[in-house]
């Protein structure tokens, strides 16, 4: 049982490039979400999914897309990277809703030059 | 709008001592959830403790307990018998709805950096 995994651990992008941050969980959790953590701040919700085929926007969705084709995977796509997207990105999952225990992945550190 | 305030950017405590981290929040909702998360140097976010607002009894998890004062909108974390492994950033978080489609978000404070010294 690997829990929540994220790849890559670290990535450097140039402005305008696109990329996908991968997130997978093996706990059969319905609820998955993406957060970003900026220096000196807590996490902010980007997008979330309440189950396969269902996604919705969080607090800071601009510049990001998500999809949920399977229960296990919830990739986050940066369409055209900007320096303001330099951050640490966390994926999280929980059984039915984040009211229950959320399990976080180890994070992806992204640097946009 | 809901906000979470952690007024102590940094704290230090000696091993085996007790320390209390402060958190206040602002909300107009009556039913909500509050959390304390721990983020050690590994950056992994780990749930420490959870409190349901409708429960008057303070939550306890081993050495960790909370003092939940709903009227005062206060949610402090007490760590007893501090251990070196407790050194981490601690985030207080409030759960809120983000839309009508069962969407929830954890609204985090800015964190308190706790250092446990020998």
Interface residues (C-beta under 8 A of the other chain):
Chain A: X33 X35 X40 X41 X42 X43 X44 X45 X48 X50 X56 X57 X58 X59 X88 X90 X92 X97 X98 X99 X101 X102 X104 X106 X107
Chain B: X4 X33 X42 X43 X44 X45 X46 X47 X50 X91 X93 X95 X98 X99 X101 X102 X103 X104 X105 X106 X107 X108 X109 X110 X111
